[in-house]
């Protein structure tokens, strides 16, 4: 059974392709792996931010009654995350 195209494999395939590209351009493999990992991580963060922004936009437009509650959940999540970071 082929797993090619499986969404769970996309980040790994992208990471492998980026590492190989950086190595082909002359970067040492160790640095290529770090650079590729950083790019994949940032791209994932950008995707998550876009998903939240689109979800909040949809709620505001089509479900304005629960939009303030959603903003509250997002705000509480941010506050909890920041609290955990400060605690270490």
C-alpha positions as CSV (number, residue, x, y, z in Angstrom):
1,X,0.0,0.0,0.0
2,X,1.5,3.3,-1.1
3,X,1.5,6.2,1.3
4,X,2.6,8.7,-1.3
5,X,0.4,11.8,-1.2
6,X,-0.7,11.0,2.4
7,X,-1.1,14.4,4.2
8,X,0.8,13.0,7.1
9,X,3.9,12.5,4.9
10,X,3.8,15.9,3.3
11,X,5.9,17.7,5.9
12,X,8.5,14.9,5.9
13,X,8.6,14.9,2.1
14,X,9.0,18.7,2.1
15,X,11.8,18.5,4.7
16,X,13.7,15.8,2.8
17,X,13.3,17.8,-0.5
18,X,14.5,21.1,1.2
19,X,17.5,19.3,2.9
20,X,18.5,17.8,-0.5
21,X,18.2,21.2,-2.2
22,X,20.4,22.9,0.4
23,X,23.0,20.1,0.2
24,X,23.0,20.3,-3.6
25,X,23.7,24.1,-3.2
26,X,26.8,23.3,-1.1
27,X,25.5,23.6,2.5
28,X,26.8,21.0,4.9
29,X,24.0,18.4,5.7
30,X,23.8,19.4,9.4
31,X,23.1,23.1,8.4
32,X,20.8,22.1,5.6
33,X,18.7,20.1,8.1
34,X,18.5,23.0,10.5
35,X,17.6,25.5,7.8
36,X,15.0,23.2,6.3
37,X,13.5,22.4,9.7
38,X,13.2,26.1,10.4
39,X,11.5,26.8,7.1
40,X,9.0,23.9,7.6
41,X,8.3,25.1,11.2
42,X,7.7,28.7,10.1
43,X,5.4,27.6,7.2
44,X,3.4,25.5,9.6
45,X,3.0,28.5,12.0
46,X,1.9,30.7,9.1
47,X,-0.7,28.0,8.1
48,X,-2.0,27.8,11.6
49,X,-2.3,31.6,11.8
50,X,-4.2,31.7,8.5
51,X,-6.5,28.9,9.7
52,X,-7.4,30.8,12.9
53,X,-7.8,34.1,11.1
54,X,-10.1,32.5,8.5
55,X,-12.1,30.7,11.2
56,X,-12.5,33.9,13.2
57,X,-13.5,35.8,10.0
58,X,-16.1,33.2,9.2
59,X,-17.5,33.3,12.7
60,X,-17.7,37.1,12.6
61,X,-19.5,37.1,9.3
62,X,-21.8,34.1,9.6
63,X,-22.0,33.5,13.3
64,X,-21.7,36.9,15.0
65,X,-23.5,35.6,18.0
66,X,-20.6,33.4,19.0
67,X,-17.8,35.5,17.6
68,X,-17.1,37.3,20.9
69,X,-16.9,33.9,22.7
70,X,-14.4,32.6,20.1
71,X,-12.3,35.7,20.6
72,X,-12.3,35.1,24.3
73,X,-11.2,31.5,23.8
74,X,-8.3,32.6,21.6
75,X,-7.3,35.2,24.1
76,X,-7.4,32.8,27.0
77,X,-5.4,30.3,25.0
78,X,-2.8,33.0,24.4
79,X,-2.7,34.0,28.0
80,X,-2.3,30.4,29.1
81,X,0.5,29.7,26.7
82,X,2.3,32.8,27.8
83,X,1.9,31.8,31.5
84,X,3.4,28.4,30.7
85,X,6.3,29.9,28.9
86,X,7.1,32.2,31.8
87,X,6.9,29.2,34.2
88,X,9.3,27.2,32.0
